[in-house]
Structure formats: structure tokens, C-alpha cells
Amino acid sequence: MRRSGTIAAGVAGSFSTAVPGGAVQTIIATLRGNALSIALVLGSLLAGAIYTLATGEDANWDWQNYHEYNVWAVLHDRYAIDALPAGFQTWFNPAVYFPVYALRHMVPAPWGLVAIGAVHGLNLALIYLLSRVLLQNSATAAALAASILIAACGPMTLSEVGTSFSDILTALPIIAGLVLILSAHENERVRWLLAGLLLGAAVGLKLTNIVFALGAAAAVLLSARPLLATMCLALGGAAGALATGGAWSLMLWREMGNPVFPLFNGVFQSKELAPNNIMDLQFMPRGILDALAYPFYWAVGDNRSSEYPFRDARFAAVVVLLLAVGGARLARRLAVFSRRDVQFVAFFAVSYAAWLGLFSIQRYAIVLELLCGPLIVLLLSRLAGGVLEAALDNTRRIAANATVLSVALAIALWSQPGDWGRRPWSDPYRPNIPAQLDQPAVYFLLDKPVAWVAPLLPPRSRFYQLADIALPVMRDGTFDRRVRAGLDDPLPGGIWELHIRGKSFRESLLDRYGLVADDSKPCVEIEGVQPATALEVCPLTREK
């Protein structure tokens, strides 16, 4: 034992002699940092997985309408057979929905969606990284914990964990791109290029992410080398957008005459749609004062920017703190913000203003919801540093950390998540298809969302949507001719219409094609995705 101790001491002594003390400390610090990073990533994955397991199987409206159908349609060449089963959303880029589709179909429930929920949880690891970049020496354990807590309890964020929604998935490259922008130094061309690549990829996957590209442009314009940074960001952004959305846009241009069909058709004027721009204006503010009041509406549970109730005080807290920091700067004439702080605030403000002016749809602002965590902590930190002078003594430091944690806890406890619909894992969705529908048939869809049923019916069936208000079938257009050709080529299962049980049978939509209900045969039902719902499927016949 004594000899072993001597050998150990000798080895330690030799190591200390060979490696300078500073290098030893650096190695130890690196190992600790790597261990912490691994723990944060694993913790973020676990948080997303556990939340998905606790809340149930995703059954949201958009999955029922187009998330499922669009991927299936690409895989089975349905775009040349069907006519707009998901309405105008049929033509949205499906690339971002492939991971959820694959996990949902290839991995047994609940583990497929649990896996995607784990991926969604990685946003928390990125929020931690962003907070470290922003706070620098002010990044205490309390500040970092508060930032993560606020981000983790976002109402829209929680509502999308473990679902097919792409807002939370594309938040990953957007926040990663922002981290690269804020951590770049004067000549960091590679970081700016990579940031552009990530943000461009997010835009190519989902066009509504353009608001964050505008925010990123504002942030790099405030960098030490604005021209160089902007050029690199634009080059990377173009490459990223082309990589994820270029092929789809090219197909739309070739087939529809509009690279973003059906959007901006007032500009591109595809013949398959009236020459107007599809815009969902129901959530938009009614004036400037209304727009300014939105964060405070959300704080009291007014959900005018979302289809379903939620409550969230974080945006109101951001407004109040920005005013407080601005007031402190004017009163004390202190330079409260660093260049990096200004870039971050500019990214947030420009992205928010663009989001509010273009959409005002709450779930499209998930990136901003996540960023409220580090922004609130940053503002509290800068406010403490500015008002209490540069050096805080130990008592004040404890008080500041307690304040940050208290604010974070209050925001988290006050938040009420939205709910897009889920099923309990004890009753996963596995519908039985009635025997009457076991032959390939023609299906007229007279409601939305019903396109999710297409993959469940016999493969040679055809699906024609007639009920979409935004994208009606144009007379003598491609889809109108496709419907008529399908009727002239009957299938053994006959002709049926689908609508959601409890809604009226919109028989007038069938008049154009000379179809009426066939009262000699009964309707059948397919269990709906949401509990206690169903699709009603009724036979049709040619009008005599």
C-alpha cells in the first residue's frame, strides 16, 4: 500500500512538472464545462420527452389537415392524382414534417412522439447557451436557471412539445443562428455564414420564419463590421433557403406558375387561384393602441392572437423592463447596454414588429416566447448593474439573484399553456375502417380537417376537396378537369362524401359535378382523431 502511494505521488508529481499549473486548471475547467454541456443537453432531451409522455398523443388540427397528408402525398405520388385534399395548405412545403411522420409511423406509440418531444426540448439547451453568451460575467447559476425556467414554461412552447407543429422545431436553427451572430467577433465570416445558413434553412422550411430573418438582419447591421456581416448573412441565408425550400418552390413554379403557391397570388397570378393574396387577418390588431396593448392582453388571458385560451405575462414583463432600463439610462446617463445587448434587443424588437404586422398568430412567435427568458434576465441584470452601480457587494448580489428567480417563478406559475388537442396514451388513435369502404373509391371532402383519413383508405382511392374557401376549385382549371376525369373513370368502391359529424352535409358543393346523396345506402362513420368525434361518410350517386 505504501509503495502504491509512492507511485501515485510520483505520477502526480511528474504530471505537475510536465504540465504547467495554468494548463492543468484549463483542462479541469474544460472537462467540467463539457460535463455540464452534456448534462444540459441530456436534461433538455429528458424534459421534452417527459412532457410529451405526460400530456398525451398529438391530435392537432393542422396534423389532421395537412401535416400527415402532405408527406404521405409526396411518398405516394398523390399530387398528380388528388385535388387539394387539405385545401390551400396542400401546397405548403412538407419537408419539415417528414421527421414526425417517420417517427409516428415507424416507432410504436408513444415512443415516436416522445422522441420528437425530446428534440423539441433541445431549445432549452440553446437558451442556456444564448444566456451565457449574453450575460458573460453576470451569468450566475440563478440567472441561468431563471432564463431556462421562463423559456421552459412558455404557453405556446409547451403546447407544441411532442406535436407535429414546425414552429418549435424550426426554433432550433433560428436560436442557434442567433447565438452565432451574438458570439461573432469583428471578422467572424464563418459564424455569420453559418448563422445565415441556419436562418435561411428555417425560412425555407416554413415561410413565416421570414420575420426572424429580418430580425437577424437588424442584429448584424449593428455589428462592428455591418457590411461584411450582412453580406455573409445574406449569402448563407440564400444557401439555406435554397437547400430546404428551393426544390419545392421550383416545383410550384413549374406546376402552378407561383413559387410560393398559393401565397402572394396577387403578385404571381397562378391560373389555379383567384389573383389575390391569402391572408389570415383575424388575429391582427385593430390599430396602434391595440397593438401596443397585446402583451398586456396576454398577461390577463385574453387570447385574441390564438384560437385557444392561454395566459402569459412574459411579453408584458419585457415591455415594463425595457421602459425601466431606458428610464435608468436617461436618469443616470449610463451606458446600460453593450453592443451585443443592443444586437439582441434589435433582433427581438424587429422580429416582434414584423410578426405583429404580418401575422399576429401566437404560435408563430414561439422563438420570441423562448427568447423572453434570456431577455428578461438580461434586462434585470443590466438594471441592477446600472442602478446599483457596477460592483455589487455580496448582500446585494444575493438580493439580485433572488429577484431574478422570483420574477422567473412568478412568470412560470402564471403561464397557462395552449391546447391544440391530445389523446391519452392509454387510448392511442387506431381507427377501424368500416367494411363498406374496403374498395378503392372516389371521395369528395366537404369539410376541413379531414385529409388525415386519406392514408387509411384503400391506396387507389382519389380525394377531392371542395370546401376550402381560400382555394376553391377553379372552373376549367387543372383541378376541376382532374375531378371530372376521375368521375368519368369510376372505381369499384363508388363515390362518397366526407364531413365531420355534427356539421351539415353541404350538398350544394356537389351541384357542379351533378352529384346527390344516395339515399338507398346508409352512411358510415370513422372514429375521429379527437376523442368523441367522428367523420361521417355518405354514398353519392350521379344526378339523373
N, C-alpha and C positions, 0 to 999 in steps of 0.2 A: 504494500500500500504506500509505504514511504517512497519507494522507487518510482511508482506511478505518479505521485505528487511532484516529484522532482522533474520527471519527464514533461509533465503538463506545464510546470512553471518554466521549463526551458523552452518549450514550444512557444508559450505566450511571450516569453522574453524575446525570442528570435523574431516573432511576428512584429512585436512593438519596435524592435530595432530596424526591421526591414521596411516597415510601413510607417510613415510619419503620423504623429498623433492626429493632425488635422484630417488626414486621409481616412484614418480609422473612424473618426466621427462622421465623416461624409458617407462612408459605406454603411455605418449603422443607421444614419438618418435615411439613406436611400432604401434600405431594407424595411425600415419602419413605414416609410411612405408607400412602398409597394404593397406591404401587407394591408395598410389602411385602404389603398385603392381597390385591392381585391375584395376586402370586406365590404366596401361601399357598393361595388358592382353586384356582389352576391346578395347583399341586403336589399338592393333595389329590385333585382330579379325576384327575390323571395316575396317582397311586398306586393308586387304586381300579381304574382301567382296566387298568393293567399287571398287577395281581394277578389280576384276572379272566382276562385273556389267558393268564397263566402257568398257572393252575390248572385250566382246562377248563370244559366246559359243565355247568351246574347240572342235577342229576338227583335232587334230594332227595325223600324220602318224601312230604312234605306237598304238594309240587307235583304228584306223581303222584296224590295222593288228592283234594285239593280246590282248590288254588290255580289250577290250569288249568280244572278243570271248572266251578267256581262262576262265573267270569267268562263262560265260554262259555255257561253256562246262562242267565245274565241276558241276554246278547246275542241268544240264540235262543229265548227264552221256554220254557225247559225245565222250569222249576219247576212248571208245571201238567201236565207230561207224564211225567217220570221219578219214581221213588220212591227217594229217598235214595242216589243212586249213590256218594257219598262218605261215607256213614254220617252220624253226628251233625254232622260238620264241614260237611255240605252247607249248613247254615243259618248259617254264620259270614259276617259282613259281607264281601262280595267287593271293596268299593271300593278297598282298599289294594293289591289285586293287578292292577288294571287297567293301571298303567304297565308292569309286567313283561310282562303278556300282550300289550300293544300292541307293545312293543319286540321281543318274541320272534317275533311273527308278521309284523310289518311291515318289520323291518330284517334283512337277511341275517346269518347266523351268520358270525363270532362277535360282530358289532358291536352287536347289540341288547343282549345281556347285558353287554358291555363298557361300554355307555352307562349301564346301571343300576349297574354296579360303580363307575363314576366318580361317580355321585350318592352312593352309599354312602360314598365317600372323603371327601365334604364334612364328615363327622363330625370329621375331623382339624382342619379349619379352625375348627370351632366349639370344639373342645378348646383350640386356641390362644387363641381369643378369651376363653373362660372362664378360662384360666390368667392372662391379662393382667388380667382383672377381679379375680381373687383375689389375685394376688401383688403388684399395684401396683408399688411401687418395688423390690421384690425380684425382679421379672420379668427376670432376666438371660437372655442368649441360651442359656446352659447349662440354666437351669431350664425355659425354654420348650421346648427341644429334648428334654429328659428327659420332660416331660409328654406331648409328642406321641409320642415313641418308645414309652412304656409303653402309651398308648392304641392305637397302631397295631398292636401285637403281641398284642392280646387273643385268646385261643383261639376264643371264640365269635364275636367280631367278624370275624376272618379267615375263619372257617368260613362266614359268611353273605355276605361280599362277592361281588357278582355273582350272587346267587341270588334266588329268589322270596320268601324269608322276609321278613316285615314288621317283625321286631324291630329290625333295623338301619336300616330306612327310617324308622320312626316315632321312632327315637332322635334324628333331626334336629330335629323340633319340640320334643321334650322338652328337649334340651340348650339349644336356642335360648331356650325359655321360662325355663329356669334362669338363663341369662345375664341375661335381662331382670330377673328377680327380684333377683339379686345386685347388679346395677348400678343399681337404682332408689334414688332418694333419698326424703325424707320424704313428699312429695306427688306422687309419680310415678304418678298414676292410670292414665295411658295405658300405661305399661310393665306394670303389674300386670294390666290388662285384656288386653293383648296376650299376656302370659305365660299367663294363663288360657285364652285362645283357642287358643293352640298346644298346651297340655297337654290341653285338652278335645278338640281335634281328634284327638290321638293316642289318647285313650281311646275315642272314637267309632269309630276305625278298627280298634282292637284292644283288647278289654276288659281284657286282662291288664295294660295300662299304667295301670290304676287305682292301682297301688302307687306310681307316681311322682306322681300327683295328691295322694296322701296325704303324700308327702314334701314336695311344694310347699306344701301347707297348713301343715305344720310350719315350713317356712322363713319364710313370711310372718307367721306368728304371732310370730316372733322379730324382726320388723322394727320400725322406730321408730314406725310407725303400724299396729299389728296389725289393728285392727278395719277400718279403711279398706282396707288391703291384702287382707285376707281377703274382704271383700265384692266388691272388684274382681276378685280371682282367681276367685271362685265365679261371678260374672256372666259373665266371659269364658269360663270353663270350660264352663258350661252352653251358651253360644252355640256354642262349638267342637264340643262333643259332638253337639249337635243338627245342626250343619252336615254332619258326616261320618257320623254314625250314626243320626240321627233318622228319616230316611225308611225305612231298613232295619228299625229297631225297630218303626215303625208298621206296616209290612207284616207282621212277625212277630206283632204283637199282633192284627191283623185276621185273619190266616190261621190262627194257631196258638194264640192266646189267651195268649201269653207274649212280652213284648217283647225278651227275650234268649234265646229258644228256641234250643237245648234246655237251656240252663243254668238253674239255680235253679228247676227244675220242681217241686221240693218246695214252693216258695212259690207259683208261678203256676198249677201243676197243669193244664197243657195235656192234653187228652184223647189226644194223639198220642204220649204218653210216660208211663211209669210215674211216679208222684208222688215222685221222688227227685232229688237234686242230683248231677249228673255231676261227679265229682272224680277227678283223676289223683293218687293218693296214693303212687305207687311211689317217688318221689324225696324224699319228706318225711323229715325227721329223726325218729328214734325216741324222742327225749327231749331235755331241755335240754342235757345234756353233749354229746350227739351233734350238736345244732345248733351249739353253740359250737365244735365241732371241724371243722365243714365247711370253713372257709378253709384249714385245715392238711391236710385230706384232699386238697383240690385241689392243694396245693403238691407233694404226692408222687405225683400222678397217679391218685388214687382218684376215679373218675368216677361216684359214686353219685347225682349230681344230673343226669346226662346219659346218653342212650342209647349214646353213642360215647365212646371214650377222649379225654381231654385232660389237660393239666397246666398249672397256673397258680399262681404264688406271690404275685400282687399283693394278693389279699384278706388273706392271712396277713401281708404287709408292712404293710397298713393297720392291722390289729389291733395288731401289735407297736409301730408308731409312735404310735398313739393312746394306748397304755399308757405309752410313753416320754414323750410330751408331757404327759400327765396327771401322771406322776410328777415331771417337771421343774417343773410349776406348783405342785405341793404342796411340793416341796423348797425352791424358791426364792421361793414366794409371788409369782409373776409373772403378770401378765395376758397369757398367751401368745396368746390368740385375740382378734381384732377381732369386732365384731358380724357382719360379712359372713362371716368364717370359721365362726362358730357356726351361721349360717343354712345354710351349705354342708354342714357336718358333720351338722346335723339332717336336711337333705334326704336325704343319703346313708344315715344310720342308720335313719330311719323307713322309707324305701323298701326298704332291705335287710330290715328286720324284717318288713315286710308281705309282701315276696316270699318270704321263708323260711317264713312262717306259712301262706301261701295256696297256693304252688306248689312252690317249691324246684326249678324246672326251669331249668337253667343258661342256656339261650339267652334266656329271658325277662329275664335280668339283664344284657343287653348294655349298657344305659345305665350301669349301675353299673360294669361292666367298663371302659368308656370313661372314666368319671369317676375311676377309681382313679389314672389318670395325674396329673391336677392335684391330687388329694387327697394322694397320696404326696409330691409335690414341695412342696405347701403345708406338710405336717407336718414334712418335713425342714427347710424354710426357717424355720418357727416354732421348731423345736427348736434350730436353730443360733442364731437370734436370742435365744432365751431363755437358753440355757446359756452362750453365748459373749459375752453382753451385747449391748447394742443396736448398737454400732458395731464392725464387723469391719474389721481392718486388711487390707491388700492380700493378705498371705500367707494369712490365714485365709479371705478371700473366695475365693481360688483353690482352697484345700483344700475349701471348702464346695461350690463348683461341681463339682469333681472327684468329690466324694462323691455328689452328686445324679446325675451322669452315670453313675457306676459302678453305682449301685443300679438305675437305669433299664436299663442294658445287661444287667445280671445277670437282671433280671425278663424282659426281652425274649428273651434267649438260652435261658432255662429254659422258656419257654412252649412248649407243644405244641398246635397248633390241632386242633379237632374236624374231623370229615369227614362230611358228610351225603350224599356221593356225587356224583361228577362224571364226565363223559366227556371223553376227549381231543378237542380241537378238530379234530384230523385225522379224527375219526370222529363227526361230529355226528349227533344222533338223527333219522333219517329212515326210519321203518319201512315195509316193504312189507306191504300188507293182502292176505291170501290171496283168490283169486278166489271161493272158496266164500262169502265174506262181502260180496259186492258188491251184495247186495239188502237193502233195509230189513228188519230182523228185531227180535225181542224178545230181550233179553239179561238173564239173571239173573246178578248179580255175587255170587260166593260167596267173596270174599276182599277184602282191602284191602292196598295201594292199587292199584286198577285203573280208577278213574273217568277217568283221563287218556286212556283209549282212546276214550271216547265221541265226541269231536270228529273222530276219524279214520274212524269208521264211517259208513255212509250216513245222511243227515240225518233221515229219517223213522223211524229206529230208536228203540226205547224201552229204558230201562235201569232195572232194579230191583235194589236191594241187599238181600240177605237175611242177610248175615254180620256185621253190626255188633252187637256185644254191648251197647254203651252205648245204642243207639237201635234196638231191634228193631221190626219192623213189627207194630203192634198189631192184633189180630184185630178185624175190623169197623170199623177206623179208616179215615181218608182214604186212606192209602197201600195198605192191604190191598184196599180197594174198587178203587183205581186199577189194581193188579196184576191183579185178576180181570177187570176191564173190558178190560184190554189183551189178556189171553188169549182173551177172547171175540171180539176183533176182530183176527184173525190178519193177519200181514204176509207178503209174498211170500218173505222170506228164512228164515222158520220161527222156531224157538225154540232158543236156545243158552245155555250157561252159561260163565262165565269164571272161571278161578282161576290163581294163579301156579304155573308149572311147578315140580314138586318137592314141592308140597303135595298132600295128599289131596283127592279130589273129595268134597265134603261133601253127598252126595246126600240126606241126611236133611232138609236145609233145604228141599228141594223137595216134601216129602211133603204139606205143607199145600195145595199147588196141584195135586196129582195129576200131577206130572211125574217122568219117569225118563229115564235116559240112552238115547239111540237108538243101539243097537249096530250098526245096519245102515249107519251113515255114520261116516267117520273124523273124529277131532278134527284141528284145525289149530292152528298156532302164530303168534303175533305177537311179533316181537322186543321184548324188554323195554327199559325206559329205562336201567337199569343194565347195563353190559357183561356178557355171558354169562348173561343172564336172559331169560325169555320168559313170555308169557301163553299158557295152554292154553285153547282154545275148543272146546267139545264140544257136539254137537247133542242136543236133548232132544225128547221126544215125550210126548203125553198118556198116562197110565196107562190101560190098558184094563180 
